[in-house]
Amino acid sequence: MDFIRVRASADGAETISYWTGDVYGWQDDGGPHHLFGFEGLNVARARPADGGWELLTREAALYLDPRTREPVDVWDNPLTGRPVEVQHVFNDPVNQRLGAYPVPVTRLGAQVVFNADIRLSYPSPLPVAKYPENSAHDTYRALELFQFFASAADVESGMPDVPAVFSWCRVSPWLPWMAMGQRPGGLVYHCRGAKVADVPQRLRERVGERFLHAPTEWTAPNMTSWTAFADKVGR
């Protein structure tokens, strides 16, 4: 699958994807507000499985002050006037099975673009009755929009690991640790990134050695910011 070679590497080698961008928030009566910078990495290993592919990954990301671009550990929420502890992203695992449906691809001159538009809707790990300050709804709904750009010549060459850059946009509810309750509105993430050989030293130091290497075996379930919050406060 060409997409596997663009997203990861078809020979089972680890690949690191690094991204940087920003997080915006809006309410029915205000915004959009520039709330955070955002910087992170995903480490992936692809392997054939059941006629398709397994993508074994873990990822970590930091919420940053939008002006200084330094990590924020305690955030004065301007929408509520209350300080909250920031829960940075340490999701392990984030695994996928690919192969049932082809990833759409568009030829644009000398480039090809693979796009993955992921629409999410499932029971929230944080039901409102149990987490009234941290959950907007009993159903989690979000939209994850990825575009991966690569040289058509590189894709056609058959090399197992195709260099690529990507964009990512996410529309989601308020994060649990923001303590926004059922306030109308939500978040938009807008990031760009690339497959890289290394990541910035600050990010390496904050995420630790584990998040610089991909899993070697399939495990489940996946971790998200919502399940991580539930685990932290106690289900």
N, C-alpha and C positions, 0 to 999 in steps of 0.2 A: 504494500500500500504506500503510495507516494506520500500521503499525509504523515505517516509514521516517520518517514525519513526527514520530513520538514519539522515535525513537532519534537521528535526525539532522535533515536538512531536505530536502524534496523538490525544492527549487529549486537545489540544488548549492552553497548557501552552507556555509561552515565552521561547525561547532558544537563547543563544548567541553563535555565532561562531566568534572566534578570529583568525587572521592570521598575519604572518610576512614573509617578503621576500625581493626581490630586483627587480629593474627595469633596463633593459639594452636597449641601443639604438644603431642602426647601420645606416650607410649610404653606398651608393654604393662604395664610395672611402675610407671608414674607419669604424673602430669598429670591434666587438661590444664594446661599452663603458658602464661602470658601472655608471649609472646616479644617481640613488636614492636607498635608502632603502624604504620599504613600510610596513605600519602597520595599521591594521584596524579591524573593527567588523561589523557583520551583526546580527540584532535582528529579529527573525522570529516568526510568529504565524501561524499555519496551521489549516484549518477548512474545513469540507466537503462542496462540492458545485457542483450541477448538475452532480452527479455521479462520480465526481473526487474530487480534492482538490484545494483550494486556499491557496497560500503561501503569507502571508502579511508580508512584510519586509521593513526595512530601513537600510541604511548602511553608515558608515563614515570611512575615512582612511586618513592617514597622509603621505606625502612624506618626507623622511628623508635624511640627509646627509649620503652618503654611508660609511663614515669612522666613524664619531662620533655617528651615529644613532640618532641624534637630529632632530626635525622638522625643515624644511627649509621654510621660508616664502618669501624670495627673493632669486632667483637663478641666478647665473652668468652662462648663457647658454654657455658651451664651444664650441658648434657647430656653434653658430652665433656670439659669443663675446659680447652679449647684456644681461643685467640683466632683469629679468622678475618677475612679482609677481606670486607666486605659488598659484594655486587654489586647495586646498585640497578637498577631496571627502566628500560631504554631500548630498547623494542621498536619496530623500524621495518623493514618495515611490519607492520601487523596488519589484513589485508584479508579481506573476506568477500563471497561472492556469495549473494544472497537471492532467493527467488522460487519455488523448487521446492516448498516446503512452507509453508503459512501458519503464522504465529506464533500460538500459542494466546492467546486474549483472554477475560477475565472481566469482566462488568459488576458493579460493586459500588456501588449507589446512583448518586451523581453522578460516580463515577470509573470508569475502565476500567483494567485491569491486563493488560499483555502479559507472558508469562513464557517465557523461553528456558532450557530445561534441557539443558545440553550435556554429553554423556557422551563422554569421550575415552579412546581406547585405540589406541596405535600404537607401532611400534618406537622405543625411546628413542634420541635422538641421542648418549647417553652409555652405551654398552654397559659392563656391569660389568667385563668382562675388561680393558678399556682404562682405565676410570675407577673403580677399586675404592673409593676414598674418597668419590666424588662421586655415585654412582649406586646407587639402591636395587634396580633391576630392569632387565632388558633390554627390558621393555615399559613405556612410560609410560602410567599410568592416572590420570585426574583427573576431577573433577566440577565444572562451572561452572554456578551457578544464579543467573539474573538475573530480576528483576521490575521492570517499568517502569510507573509510575503517572502517569496524566494525567487531566485533566478530560474527561468525556464530551462536554461542550459544545464544548471546544476541538477535540477530534478530529472531531466532526461539522461544525465550521465550515469545514473544508477548508483552513485556514491551512497553509502549507507547513512551518512550524517550530512544532511543538506543545511548549509548556513541559512538562517532565516531571521527576520525581524517580525514583530507582531504588534497589534493594537488590541486593547481590551477595554470594554465598557461594561459596567455593571449597574443595574438599577435594583435597589433592595430596600427593605424596611430599615428603620433605625436599628443600630446595633444594640444588643441587649445591655451592654455596660454603659450606654449613654443614658439609661434610665429615663426614657422618653414616654413610657407608658403607651397609651393609645392615641397620642397626638397625631393628627393628620400630617402627611408628608413622608419624606424618606430621603435616601441617599443615591447619588450618582458617582461612580468611580470612573475616571478617565485616565488610562495609563498606556504607555508604550514601552517596548522592550525588545530583547534579542537573545538568541542563544549565545552564550559567552564562555570564555575559558575560566574566568574568575569574577568575583563580585567585590564591591567596595569593602575596604577593611572594616569600617564601622559596622556594616551589616554582618560580616563574618563573625565579628566579636560578639554581637548581640544574639545571633541565632545559635551559635555553638556548632561543634563538629558534626553532630547527628544530622542536622539539616543541610549539610553540604554533601550528603550522600543519599542515593536513592534506595528504597527498599529492595530486597532480593526475593521476597515471597509475597504472594497475595494475602492480604488480611482485610477484614471488614468488621464493623462498618467504617465508612469514611468519617473524618472529623471535620466540623465546620465551626465557625465562630459561635453558632447557637449551641451546638452540642458541647463545645469546650466550656461555654459559660455555665451550662447546666451541670457539667461535671465539677466545675470549680465551686459552685454554691451548694451542690448536693441535689440530686434528682429527687 
